[in-house]
């Protein structure tokens, strides 16, 4: 699998909906072999899903090297 770094501003990547009920994750266009146009992916998450994502990311971050700097 080829890794591609993301160079997108977080404010553009994560957007709160107008009704403030969901958060949209705008993934940069993904190029797929055999397709002329890139695939646009947008994931809409409710508050419960955002909470679960944050919990999981917190666990994963604690396992990464180097550990977060504590002040």
N, C-alpha and C positions, 0 to 999 in steps of 0.2 A: 504494500500500500504506500502510495506517495503522500508525504506530508506537505501541506502548503501553509505557510504562515499567513495569518490574517492581518491585514493592514487597514482596519476599519475603526473609526472612532466609536467608542462604546456608546456614546449618545445617539449615534446613528444605528447601531446594531440592536439596541434595546429601546423600545418605544412604548410608552403608556398609551392605551387607547383613549379616545375622546370621552367615553363613558366611565373611564377609570376602573373598569372591571377586568381588563386583561392587559398583559404585556406581550408585545410582539418581538420575537427574535428574528431579525432580518439577516439571514446568512448570505454572504457575498455569492454572486452567481457561480455555479459549479459547472465546469466543462466535463461532459461525458463523451467518451470515445464513440464515434459513429453518429454524433448529433451535431448539427450545424450551429444551433443556438445553445447558450448555457442555460442551465436549469435554475430558476429562481425559487428559493425555499423561504417560506415565512411560517413560523410556528407561533400560534397564539396560546398563551398560558393563563389560566385563572390564578387567583391568589394562592390556593392550596398547592397547585403545581409549582408555583414560584417558591413557596416554602420548602417543598420537597427537593427542588433543584438546589437551593441554598444549603440545605442539610447535607446533601450528597457531595456538593463541591467542597464544603468545609471538611468533610472526612477525607476526600481525595487530596485536598491541599495539605492537610496535616501529614500525609504520607510522602509528599514531594520533597526533593532536595533542591536547594537548601531550605531548611525550615524558615518560616516567617520570622522577621526581626521583631522582637518584643522590646518595647520601651518602657 
